[in-house]
Amino acid sequence: MPRISAAQRRSDFIKAAVEVIAIYGIDGATTRRIAEQAQANLAMLHYCYDSKEDLFADVYEYVASRYRDVTEASDPHATLADTARQLLRAAMECYLESPSFTAATLELMSWARRQHGDRGIAVYDQALESMRAVLRGAGSDHPVEPETIDQIAYVIATLADGFAMNWFTYGDRSAATKQMETVVSVLDSWLAVRIGSTPATV
């Protein structure tokens, strides 16, 4: 049986921590439960991480990297309005793809804001800045003020967060899939007023 590297083990523990946090919350995310979820012994977890705080630091980075992946996957040649729609859809699809990621992210952000305010804010700031960078790159077809880019990023984040909370609360995949179109139509309406874009045809 091939030996599993420490890097792979750390990746396993991070993903296991997301699953455990989603089920038990931060307080219930013990190292023992995380090790069991990763199908590893507790000694291996402590070999990879000196403390649960160190593991959670990597979990935050994992969450931030998921948001970066979402923003970087957008079409660099799309218009500003189409890029905004792509970013919103991609964020909602990221949540819809993994109920555990959604639950764990909401739990982590809430906990971090209470315990380590700067850490929770930093993850959110990174996600917003990644979004703004993509929007700025797509703005050549429709030059806008930096303030407008900030507003578009804020609207996307707010709509995606509302979708995430609804999906987390009800867990109805069929309803959530339909609601994605409603959420995008709200963005379309706002973009039409703010930058004069034409709503996308479905």
N, CA, C and O of each residue as an XYZ file, in Angstrom:
808
protein
N       0.849     -1.189      0.000
C       0.000      0.000      0.000
C       0.889      1.245      0.000
O       1.772      1.367      0.850
N       0.670      2.179     -0.947
C       1.538      3.352     -1.047
C       1.402      4.244      0.185
O       0.319      4.384      0.753
N       2.517      4.838      0.581
C       2.535      5.719      1.754
C       1.873      7.048      1.386
O       2.140      7.614      0.326
N       1.013      7.534      2.269
C       0.320      8.801      2.025
C       1.201      9.933      2.549
O       1.643      9.897      3.697
N       1.454     10.926      1.719
C       2.326     12.027      2.107
C       1.653     12.903      3.159
O       0.432     12.884      3.317
N       2.473     13.668      3.875
C       1.940     14.586      4.885
C       1.065     15.655      4.233
O       0.058     16.074      4.803
N       1.455     16.090      3.041
C       0.661     17.105      2.332
C      -0.730     16.566      2.001
O      -1.728     17.272      2.151
N      -0.790     15.311      1.549
C      -2.084     14.696      1.236
C      -2.899     14.515      2.512
O      -4.112     14.724      2.520
N      -2.222     14.124      3.587
C      -2.923     13.962      4.866
C      -3.507     15.292      5.324
O      -4.637     15.342      5.811
N      -2.740     16.371      5.169
C      -3.256     17.686      5.575
C      -4.491     18.053      4.765
O      -5.464     18.592      5.294
N      -4.434     17.751      3.469
C      -5.594     18.000      2.617
C      -6.797     17.185      3.085
O      -7.921     17.686      3.116
N      -6.556     15.936      3.447
C      -7.633     15.074      3.957
C      -8.227     15.647      5.241
O      -9.444     15.643      5.426
N      -7.363     16.137      6.123
C      -7.832     16.673      7.404
C      -8.631     17.963      7.198
O      -9.621     18.205      7.889
N      -8.198     18.777      6.254
C      -8.928     20.020      5.970
C     -10.342     19.697      5.483
O     -11.318     20.263      5.974
N     -10.442     18.791      4.521
C     -11.756     18.429      3.987
C     -12.606     17.733      5.048
O     -13.821     17.926      5.103
N     -11.965     16.931      5.883
C     -12.692     16.275      6.973
C     -13.206     17.305      7.965
O     -14.321     17.182      8.473
N     -12.396     18.323      8.242
C     -12.809     19.377      9.174
C     -14.027     20.120      8.648
O     -14.919     20.472      9.420
N     -14.073     20.360      7.350
C     -15.242     21.016      6.747
C     -16.497     20.185      6.996
O     -17.538     20.722      7.376
N     -16.395     18.887      6.782
C     -17.549     18.007      6.988
C     -17.977     17.981      8.461
O     -19.168     18.033      8.769
N     -17.006     17.901      9.353
C     -17.318     17.833     10.782
C     -17.914     19.154     11.278
O     -18.874     19.151     12.047
N     -17.350     20.274     10.841
C     -17.885     21.584     11.229
C     -19.316     21.741     10.735
O     -20.165     22.295     11.432
N     -19.578     21.247      9.522
C     -20.928     21.342      8.962
C     -21.940     20.580      9.820
O     -23.086     21.007      9.959
N     -21.519     19.466     10.385
C     -22.432     18.621     11.172
C     -22.519     19.064     12.626
O     -23.610     19.168     13.187
N     -21.357     19.325     13.238
C     -21.309     19.548     14.687
C     -21.050     21.002     15.088
O     -21.125     21.343     16.268
N     -20.750     21.851     14.116
C     -20.381     23.215     14.467
C     -18.942     23.293     14.938
O     -18.266     22.273     15.069
N     -18.478     24.505     15.191
C     -17.093     24.696     15.627
C     -16.820     24.006     16.963
O     -15.817     23.310     17.119
N     -17.713     24.205     17.913
C     -17.480     23.644     19.247
C     -17.442     22.118     19.229
O     -16.747     21.498     20.034
N     -18.190     21.522     18.309
C     -18.228     20.064     18.241
C     -17.185     19.465     17.317
O     -17.090     18.245     17.185
N     -16.393     20.331     16.670
C     -15.380     19.845     15.725
C     -14.106     19.482     16.487
O     -13.106     20.198     16.433
N     -14.166     18.359     17.194
C     -13.002     17.900     17.960
C     -11.982     17.266     17.019
O     -12.315     16.822     15.920
N     -10.751     17.235     17.472
C      -9.709     16.614     16.640
C     -10.004     15.122     16.443
O      -9.688     14.557     15.397
N     -10.601     14.498     17.438
C     -10.932     13.076     17.313
C     -11.951     12.855     16.182
O     -11.788     11.954     15.359
N     -12.985     13.672     16.153
C     -13.996     13.535     15.100
C     -13.406     13.822     13.718
O     -13.732     13.158     12.734
N     -12.545     14.813     13.673
C     -11.924     15.156     12.385
C     -11.034     14.014     11.907
O     -11.053     13.669     10.725
N     -10.266     13.434     12.799
C      -9.409     12.298     12.435
C     -10.252     11.120     11.959
O      -9.916     10.477     10.964
N     -11.346     10.834     12.662
C     -12.227      9.734     12.254
C     -12.833     10.001     10.887
O     -12.928      9.094     10.060
N     -13.248     11.254     10.642
C     -13.835     11.599      9.344
C     -12.806     11.410      8.226
O     -13.149     11.016      7.111
N     -11.542     11.697      8.543
C     -10.460     11.550      7.551
C      -9.944     10.114      7.461
O      -9.044      9.816      6.675
N     -10.524      9.230      8.276
C     -10.093      7.829      8.333
C      -8.593      7.731      8.631
O      -7.837      7.006      7.984
N      -8.210      8.511      9.655
C      -6.816      8.509     10.093
C      -6.795      8.457     11.619
O      -7.802      8.738     12.268
N      -5.668      8.105     12.174
C      -5.597      8.084     13.632
C      -5.260      9.479     14.156
O      -4.730     10.324     13.435
N      -5.578      9.689     15.411
C      -5.405     10.998     16.033
C      -3.940     11.422     16.063
O      -3.625     12.607     15.945
N      -3.062     10.460     16.219
C      -1.631     10.768     16.258
C      -1.177     11.391     14.940
O      -0.339     12.292     14.934
N      -1.730     10.910     13.820
C      -1.365     11.466     12.521
C      -1.819     12.914     12.400
O      -1.103     13.755     11.856
N      -3.021     13.199     12.913
C      -3.512     14.581     12.866
C      -2.572     15.492     13.654
O      -2.228     16.583     13.199
N      -2.158     15.035     14.842
C      -1.269     15.853     15.664
C       0.139     15.928     15.077
O       0.885     16.862     15.372
N       0.499     14.967     14.265
C       1.775     15.030     13.557
C       1.729     16.124     12.484
O       2.703     16.846     12.273
N       0.576     16.229     11.812
C       0.420     17.216     10.735
C       0.139     18.621     11.265
O       0.530     19.612     10.649
N      -0.537     18.699     12.402
C      -0.920     19.997     12.963
C      -0.597     20.058     14.450
O      -0.945     19.153     15.208
N       0.068     21.125     14.856
C       0.426     21.289     16.263
C      -0.798     21.548     17.143
O      -0.816     21.207     18.326
N      -1.826     22.164     16.534
C      -3.026     22.496     17.300
C      -4.231     22.563     16.369
O      -4.093     22.606     15.146
N      -5.407     22.572     16.972
C      -6.626     22.712     16.181
C      -6.680     24.081     15.510
O      -7.220     24.220     14.413
N      -6.121     25.083     16.170
C      -6.065     26.427     15.590
C      -5.275     26.414     14.275
O      -5.660     27.064     13.304
N      -4.174     25.672     14.259
C      -3.375     25.578     13.032
C      -4.175     24.910     11.920
O      -4.123     25.331     10.764
N      -4.912     23.871     12.279
C      -5.748     23.193     11.293
C      -6.817     24.144     10.781
O      -7.051     24.224      9.575
N      -7.469     24.864     11.683
C      -8.525     25.792     11.271
C      -7.974     26.910     10.386
O      -8.679     27.404      9.506
N      -6.722     27.313     10.612
C      -6.107     28.325      9.747
C      -6.062     27.824      8.314
O      -6.316     28.581      7.376
N      -5.735     26.536      8.144
C      -5.725     25.955      6.803
C      -7.132     25.783      6.256
O      -7.337     25.856      5.044
N      -8.108     25.553      7.136
C      -9.499     25.459      6.684
C      -9.948     26.815      6.141
O     -10.631     26.876      5.119
N      -9.570     27.897      6.814
C      -9.908     29.233      6.311
C      -9.276     29.475      4.950
O      -9.911     30.036      4.057
N      -8.032     29.057      4.791
C      -7.354     29.228      3.508
C      -8.053     28.402      2.430
O      -8.160     28.836      1.283
N      -8.525     27.216      2.799
C      -9.270     26.371      1.856
C     -10.544     27.072      1.404
O     -10.871     27.077      0.217
N     -11.258     27.661      2.351
C     -12.485     28.394      2.008
C     -12.152     29.558      1.073
O     -12.824     29.764      0.063
N     -11.117     30.311      1.417
C     -10.715     31.447      0.584
C     -10.311     30.981     -0.809
O     -10.612     31.651     -1.797
N      -9.631     29.835     -0.896
C      -9.195     29.328     -2.203
C     -10.371     28.906     -3.061
O     -10.330     29.039     -4.284
N     -11.424     28.396     -2.428
C     -12.628     28.042     -3.188
C     -13.245     29.280     -3.823
O     -13.690     29.239     -4.970
N     -13.269     30.377     -3.078
C     -13.799     31.622     -3.636
C     -12.897     32.134     -4.761
O     -13.389     32.647     -5.766
N     -11.583     31.997     -4.592
C     -10.668     32.419     -5.669
C     -10.901     31.587     -6.921
O     -10.908     32.118     -8.032
N     -11.092     30.283     -6.743
C     -11.353     29.410     -7.890
C     -12.618     29.852     -8.633
O     -12.669     29.834     -9.863
N     -13.626     30.243     -7.871
C     -14.892     30.690     -8.466
C     -14.662     31.919     -9.336
O     -15.150     31.981    -10.465
N     -13.923     32.894     -8.820
C     -13.727     34.131     -9.574
C     -12.807     33.934    -10.774
O     -13.025     34.526    -11.832
N     -11.782     33.105    -10.611
C     -10.804     32.929    -11.687
C     -11.344     32.095    -12.843
O     -10.739     32.061    -13.914
N     -12.466     31.426    -12.640
C     -13.034     30.584    -13.698
C     -13.876     31.374    -14.686
O     -14.351     30.809    -15.671
N     -14.074     32.666    -14.451
C     -14.924     33.461    -15.347
C     -14.223     33.700    -16.685
O     -12.996     33.662    -16.774
N     -15.014     33.944    -17.708
C     -14.505     34.173    -19.056
C     -13.849     35.553    -19.123
O     -14.530     36.560    -18.930
N     -12.540     35.623    -19.393
C     -11.856     36.922    -19.406
C     -12.290     37.823    -20.555
O     -12.001     39.020    -20.543
N     -12.983     37.266    -21.550
C     -13.404     38.065    -22.701
C     -14.868     38.499    -22.619
O     -15.380     39.127    -23.546
N     -15.534     38.172    -21.530
C     -16.951     38.517    -21.385
C     -17.105     40.008    -21.080
O     -16.165     40.667    -20.634
N     -18.311     40.522    -21.329
C     -18.605     41.906    -20.986
C     -18.681     42.047    -19.471
O     -18.700     41.054    -18.743
N     -18.723     43.283    -19.009
C     -18.802     43.522    -17.572
C     -20.063     42.893    -16.980
O     -20.009     42.240    -15.938
N     -21.193     43.094    -17.651
C     -22.462     42.546    -17.142
C     -22.435     41.025    -17.151
O     -22.868     40.389    -16.190
N     -21.927     40.438    -18.234
C     -21.872     38.977    -18.314
C     -20.911     38.412    -17.260
O     -21.165     37.355    -16.682
N     -19.823     39.119    -17.022
C     -18.878     38.676    -15.988
C     -19.542     38.698    -14.622
O     -19.367     37.773    -13.830
N     -20.300     39.745    -14.343
C     -21.014     39.831    -13.064
C     -21.973     38.655    -12.914
O     -22.061     38.049    -11.846
N     -22.689     38.338    -13.988
C     -23.622     37.199    -13.938
C     -22.863     35.892    -13.711
O     -23.286     35.049    -12.920
N     -21.743     35.731    -14.410
C     -20.944     34.512    -14.253
C     -20.465     34.348    -12.817
O     -20.513     33.252    -12.258
N     -20.003     35.446    -12.223
C     -19.505     35.385    -10.853
C     -20.616     34.994     -9.881
O     -20.408     34.181     -8.980
N     -21.787     35.577    -10.071
C     -22.909     35.252     -9.189
C     -23.321     33.797     -9.349
O     -23.518     33.089     -8.362
N     -23.451     33.352    -10.592
C     -23.836     31.953    -10.834
C     -22.791     30.990    -10.256
O     -23.139     29.988     -9.631
N     -21.535     31.301    -10.469
C     -20.471     30.414     -9.997
C     -20.477     30.319     -8.478
O     -20.270     29.240     -7.922
N     -20.714     31.440     -7.806
C     -20.768     31.416     -6.335
C     -21.936     30.562     -5.862
O     -21.786     29.761     -4.940
N     -23.094     30.727     -6.485
C     -24.268     29.945     -6.082
C     -24.060     28.466     -6.388
O     -24.452     27.611     -5.594
N     -23.454     28.156     -7.519
C     -23.199     26.760     -7.874
C     -22.202     26.125     -6.905
O     -22.303     24.939     -6.591
N     -21.236     26.922     -6.432
C     -20.268     26.429     -5.448
C     -20.990     26.014     -4.174
O     -20.696     24.964     -3.603
N     -21.928     26.832     -3.731
C     -22.714     26.494     -2.544
C     -23.598     25.279     -2.803
O     -23.686     24.371     -1.977
N     -24.254     25.278     -3.971
C     -25.183     24.195     -4.281
C     -24.454     22.858     -4.422
O     -25.002     21.805     -4.094
N     -23.238     22.911     -4.903
C     -22.443     21.696     -5.122
C     -22.157     20.966     -3.813
O     -22.079     19.738     -3.784
N     -22.001     21.729     -2.732
C     -21.617     21.106     -1.465
C     -22.356     21.735     -0.284
O     -21.969     22.800      0.196
N     -23.415     21.079      0.182
C     -24.106     21.581      1.376
C     -23.158     21.694      2.573
O     -23.302     22.598      3.397
N     -22.201     20.790      2.669
C     -21.253     20.825      3.788
C     -20.382     22.069      3.719
O     -20.130     22.712      4.739
N     -19.919     22.413      2.517
C     -19.107     23.621      2.358
C     -19.917     24.846      2.762
O     -19.401     25.737      3.436
N     -21.184     24.894      2.354
C     -22.052     26.025      2.692
C     -22.219     26.144      4.197
O     -22.030     27.218      4.768
N     -22.575     25.032      4.841
C     -22.796     25.044      6.288
C     -21.518     25.408      7.041
O     -21.544     26.215      7.969
N     -20.407     24.810      6.636
C     -19.136     25.063      7.319
C     -18.679     26.508      7.129
O     -18.163     27.123      8.062
N     -18.864     27.044      5.939
C     -18.464     28.423      5.671
C     -19.252     29.401      6.535
O     -18.675     30.305      7.139
N     -20.558     29.221      6.592
C     -21.388     30.100      7.419
C     -20.992     29.993      8.889
O     -20.926     30.999      9.595
N     -20.730     28.782      9.343
C     -20.324     28.565     10.732
C     -18.958     29.191     11.011
O     -18.765     29.842     12.038
N     -18.026     28.995     10.105
C     -16.676     29.524     10.288
C     -16.663     31.047     10.314
O     -15.992     31.654     11.150
N     -17.408     31.664      9.395
C     -17.423     33.122      9.330
C     -18.036     33.714     10.587
O     -17.535     34.699     11.131
N     -19.126     33.106     11.046
C     -19.785     33.589     12.257
C     -18.875     33.430     13.476
O     -18.745     34.343     14.290
N     -18.248     32.253     13.589
C     -17.357     31.981     14.715
C     -16.140     32.899     14.689
O     -15.732     33.438     15.718
N     -15.570     33.067     13.508
C     -14.367     33.889     13.384
C     -14.657     35.339     13.734
O     -13.827     36.029     14.326
N     -15.845     35.788     13.359
C     -16.204     37.176     13.661
C     -16.311     37.391     15.171
O     -16.001     38.469     15.679
N     -16.755     36.347     15.883
C     -16.882     36.449     17.338
C     -15.535     36.293     18.031
O     -15.224     37.026     18.970
N     -14.738     35.337     17.566
C     -13.497     34.994     18.256
C     -12.266     35.717     17.723
O     -11.411     36.164     18.488
N     -12.193     35.823     16.412
C     -11.028     36.425     15.747
C     -11.558     37.320     14.631
O     -11.475     36.979     13.451
N     -12.098     38.458     15.020
C     -12.780     39.324     14.053
C     -12.009     39.584     12.782
O     -12.589     39.603     11.697
N     -10.695     39.787     12.899
C      -9.904     40.101     11.723
C      -9.806     38.928     10.757
O      -9.719     39.125      9.545
N      -9.820     37.708     11.289
C      -9.694     36.544     10.403
C     -10.946     36.372      9.555
O     -10.853     36.116      8.354
N     -12.111     36.510     10.167
C     -13.355     36.402      9.413
C     -13.459     37.489      8.366
O     -13.879     37.239      7.236
N     -13.073     38.700      8.746
C     -13.115     39.817      7.809
C     -12.129     39.598      6.671
O     -12.428     39.913      5.519
N     -10.946     39.057      6.990
C      -9.915     38.855      5.969
C     -10.387     37.902      4.877
O     -10.153     38.155      3.695
N     -11.049     36.807      5.256
C     -11.540     35.853      4.258
C     -12.554     36.532      3.350
O     -12.525     36.358      2.132
N     -13.451     37.308      3.952
C     -14.485     37.990      3.170
C     -13.859     39.058      2.269
O     -14.239     39.208      1.108
N     -12.891     39.796      2.825
C     -12.209     40.826      2.039
C     -11.487     40.215      0.835
O     -11.514     40.770     -0.264
N     -10.844     39.069      1.055
C     -10.130     38.412     -0.046
C     -11.092     38.015     -1.161
O     -10.788     38.175     -2.343
N     -12.256     37.496     -0.771
C     -13.244     37.096     -1.769
C     -13.729     38.307     -2.553
O     -13.849     38.247     -3.777
N     -14.009     39.403     -1.859
C     -14.467     40.614     -2.534
C     -13.395     41.196     -3.447
O     -13.700     41.637     -4.555
N     -12.143     41.201     -2.994
C     -11.076     41.752     -3.818
C     -10.835     40.909     -5.070
O     -10.562     41.452     -6.141
N     -10.935     39.585     -4.939
C     -10.817     38.716     -6.116
C     -11.911     39.045     -7.123
O     -11.675     39.075     -8.331
N     -13.112     39.290     -6.604
C     -14.235     39.620     -7.466
C     -14.026     40.968     -8.151
O     -14.271     41.111     -9.349
N     -13.574     41.947     -7.385
C     -13.337     43.281     -7.959
C     -12.270     43.232     -9.047
O     -12.386     43.905    -10.071
N     -11.230     42.428     -8.818
C     -10.150     42.325     -9.804
C     -10.671     41.767    -11.128
O     -10.313     42.260    -12.198
N     -11.512     40.745    -11.053
C     -12.084     40.159    -12.270
C     -13.005     41.167    -12.961
O     -12.976     41.296    -14.185
N     -13.812     41.873    -12.187
C     -14.726     42.864    -12.757
C     -13.970     44.015    -13.414
O     -14.370     44.501    -14.472
N     -12.882     44.448    -12.787
C     -12.076     45.517    -13.390
C     -11.502     45.070    -14.723
O     -11.452     45.849    -15.675
N     -11.070     43.814    -14.794
C     -10.518     43.293    -16.041
C     -11.544     43.156    -17.137
O     -11.200     43.163    -18.319
N     -12.815     43.032    -16.755
C     -13.888     42.869    -17.748
C     -14.523     44.196    -18.132
O     -15.409     44.230    -18.986
N     -14.085     45.284    -17.519
C     -14.756     46.558    -17.728
C     -14.367     47.324    -18.968
O     -14.841     48.445    -19.151
N     -13.518     46.773    -19.843
C     -13.061     47.524    -21.010
C     -14.197     47.829    -21.988
O     -14.155     48.838    -22.693
N     -15.220     46.952    -22.034
C     -16.352     47.175    -22.938
C     -17.274     48.263    -22.419
O     -18.049     48.856    -23.170
N     -17.176     48.512    -21.129
C     -18.126     49.419    -20.479
C     -17.403     50.107    -19.324
O     -17.625     49.755    -18.165
N     -16.540     51.084    -19.619
C     -15.759     51.720    -18.557
C     -16.660     52.307    -17.465
O     -17.623     53.021    -17.746
N     -16.327     51.993    -16.244
C     -17.105     52.500    -15.110
C     -16.162     52.983    -14.022
O     -14.973     52.663    -14.022
N     -16.707     53.753    -13.102
C     -15.922     54.261    -11.987
C     -15.581     53.120    -11.020
O     -16.329     52.148    -10.913
N     -14.462     53.242    -10.326
C     -14.105     52.227     -9.314
C     -15.226     52.004     -8.297
O     -15.429     50.884     -7.829
N     -15.943     53.056     -7.962
C     -17.049     52.926     -7.012
C     -18.119     51.968     -7.534
O     -18.728     51.219     -6.770
N     -18.337     52.007     -8.858
C     -19.338     51.118     -9.453
C     -18.880     49.663     -9.385
O     -19.684     48.766     -9.131
N     -17.596     49.433     -9.611
C     -17.044     48.080     -9.483
C     -17.263     47.576     -8.055
O     -17.664     46.431     -7.847
N     -16.994     48.443     -7.073
C     -17.214     48.069     -5.675
C     -18.676     47.707     -5.430
O     -18.982     46.739     -4.733
N     -19.566     48.495     -6.012
C     -20.994     48.253     -5.821
C     -21.427     46.933     -6.454
O     -22.211     46.188     -5.866
N     -20.917     46.641     -7.658
C     -21.274     45.382     -8.325
C     -20.805     44.193     -7.482
O     -21.544     43.228     -7.287
N     -19.560     44.276     -6.983
C     -19.028     43.186     -6.144
C     -19.884     43.018     -4.892
O     -20.170     41.897     -4.471
N     -20.283     44.125     -4.310
C     -21.112     44.071     -3.096
C     -22.467     43.426     -3.381
O     -22.940     42.595     -2.607
N     -23.082     43.810     -4.486
C     -24.393     43.251     -4.842
C     -24.270     41.744     -5.092
O     -25.104     40.970     -4.625
N     -23.238     41.330     -5.825
C     -23.029     39.902     -6.083
C     -22.861     39.147     -4.768
O     -23.491     38.110     -4.557
N     -22.011     39.668     -3.884
C     -21.757     39.002     -2.599
C     -23.030     38.912     -1.768
O     -23.307     37.883     -1.151
N     -23.797     39.988     -1.757
C     -25.029     40.007     -0.963
C     -26.050     39.006     -1.496
O     -26.685     38.289     -0.723
N     -26.204     38.960     -2.804
C     -27.149     38.013     -3.402
C     -26.688     36.568     -3.186
O     -27.498     35.697     -2.868
N     -25.393     36.317     -3.359
C     -24.866     34.960     -3.168
C     -25.006     34.526     -1.715
O     -25.339     33.374     -1.436
N     -24.750     35.453     -0.784
C     -24.876     35.120      0.638
C     -26.320     34.812      1.003
O     -26.591     33.890      1.773
N     -27.250     35.589      0.446
C     -28.665     35.324      0.708
C     -29.083     33.971      0.169
O     -29.841     33.245      0.812
N     -28.588     33.634     -1.015
C     -28.867     32.322     -1.604
C     -28.305     31.223     -0.715
O     -28.975     30.223     -0.456
N     -27.059     31.414     -0.243
C     -26.413     30.407      0.609
C     -27.218     30.172      1.880
O     -27.402     29.028      2.296
N     -27.695     31.239      2.495
C     -28.457     31.101      3.734
C     -29.773     30.371      3.480
O     -30.187     29.539      4.287
N     -30.435     30.681      2.357
C     -31.690     30.010      2.026
C     -31.459     28.527      1.756
O     -32.224     27.680      2.218
N     -30.414     28.217      1.015
C     -30.063     26.833      0.688
C     -29.700     26.066      1.954
O     -30.096     24.914      2.130
N     -28.942     26.721      2.833
C     -28.557     26.110      4.100
C     -29.790     25.829      4.974
O     -29.878     24.786      5.622
N     -30.722     26.758      4.982
C     -31.907     26.638      5.837
C     -32.855     25.547      5.364
O     -33.314     24.731      6.164
N     -33.152     25.528      4.066
C     -34.176     24.618      3.560
C     -33.608     23.339      2.937
O     -34.255     22.293      2.985
N     -32.423     23.411      2.361
C     -31.804     22.214      1.793
C     -32.577     21.593      0.649
O     -32.444     20.400      0.379
N     -33.384     22.396     -0.023
C     -34.201     21.896     -1.134
C     -33.482     22.199     -2.444
O     -33.543     23.319     -2.950
N     -32.798     21.185     -2.990
C     -31.984     21.399     -4.190
C     -32.819     21.827     -5.386
O     -32.416     22.709     -6.144
N     -33.970     21.210     -5.558
C     -34.824     21.552     -6.695
C     -35.268     23.008     -6.621
O     -35.208     23.732     -7.615
N     -35.718     23.436     -5.433
C     -36.146     24.826     -5.257
C     -34.969     25.778     -5.426
O     -35.104     26.833     -6.046
N     -33.809     25.408     -4.873
C     -32.631     26.272     -4.952
C     -32.190     26.468     -6.402
O     -31.788     27.564     -6.792
N     -32.266     25.404     -7.192
C     -31.888     25.502     -8.604
C     -32.772     26.505     -9.336
O     -32.282     27.297    -10.142
N     -34.068     26.474     -9.056
C     -34.990     27.437     -9.676
C     -34.744     28.846     -9.146
O     -34.824     29.823     -9.891
N     -34.446     28.941     -7.860
C     -34.231     30.252     -7.246
C     -32.982     30.938     -7.785
O     -32.878     32.164     -7.737
N     -32.040     30.163     -8.295
C     -30.848     30.762     -8.896
C     -31.229     31.721    -10.011
O     -30.631     32.788    -10.147
N     -32.231     31.344    -10.818
C     -32.660     32.215    -11.915
C     -33.281     33.499    -11.381
O     -33.081     34.572    -11.950
N     -34.033     33.393    -10.289
C     -34.624     34.577     -9.678
C     -33.531     35.516     -9.179
O     -33.604     36.730     -9.370
N     -32.517     34.936     -8.538
C     -31.420     35.745     -8.001
C     -30.674     36.454     -9.133
O     -30.354     37.637     -9.016
N     -30.397     35.741    -10.228
C     -29.706     36.354    -11.365
C     -30.557     37.470    -11.964
O     -30.021     38.491    -12.395
N     -31.883     37.288    -11.997
C     -32.757     38.323    -12.554
C     -32.719     39.593    -11.714
O     -32.863     40.696    -12.241
N     -32.525     39.438    -10.408
C     -32.379     40.609     -9.533
C     -31.104     41.364     -9.896
O     -31.112     42.592     -9.986
N     -30.009     40.634    -10.105
C     -28.758     41.269    -10.526
C     -28.941     41.949    -11.871
O     -28.485     43.076    -12.064
N     -29.607     41.273    -12.806
C     -29.860     41.846    -14.125
C     -30.582     43.189    -14.010
O     -30.207     44.164    -14.662
N     -31.605     43.228    -13.187
C     -32.385     44.461    -13.022
C     -31.519     45.580    -12.461
O     -31.602     46.725    -12.905
N     -30.694     45.242    -11.487
C     -29.815     46.248    -10.896
C     -28.801     46.744    -11.924
O     -28.565     47.948    -12.030
N     -28.197     45.818    -12.686
C     -27.210     46.205    -13.702
C     -27.842     47.084    -14.774
O     -27.213     48.027    -15.254
N     -29.082     46.781    -15.152
C     -29.771     47.563    -16.184
C     -29.932     49.009    -15.740
O     -29.776     49.930    -16.542
N     -30.239     49.207    -14.474
C     -30.413     50.563    -13.945
C     -29.064     51.243    -13.735
O     -28.892     52.419    -14.057
N     -28.105     50.486    -13.187
C     -26.825     51.108    -12.786
C     -25.892     51.349    -13.952
O     -25.260     52.403    -14.018
N     -25.782     50.402    -14.881
C     -24.832     50.587    -15.990
C     -25.507     50.482    -17.356
O     -24.833     50.505    -18.385
N     -26.820     50.367    -17.368
C     -27.551     50.331    -18.636
C     -27.366     49.079    -19.439
O     -27.483     49.113    -20.664
N     -27.079     47.962    -18.784
C     -26.881     46.713    -19.512
C     -28.228     46.097    -19.880
O     -29.260     46.411    -19.287
N     -28.191     45.220    -20.866
C     -29.392     44.496    -21.290
C     -29.423     43.150    -20.599
O     -28.447     42.402    -20.654
N     -30.548     42.826    -19.936
C     -30.629     41.529    -19.264
C     -30.325     40.382    -20.206
O     -30.702     40.413    -21.378
N     -29.644     39.374    -19.695
C     -29.296     38.205    -20.510
C     -30.557     37.421    -20.842
O     -31.480     37.329    -20.032
N     -30.583     36.857    -22.043
C     -31.708     35.995    -22.417
C     -31.393     34.582    -22.032
O     -30.265     34.122    -22.214
N     -32.382     33.875    -21.496
C     -32.180     32.497    -21.048
C     -32.586     31.547    -22.153
O     -32.495     30.331    -21.985
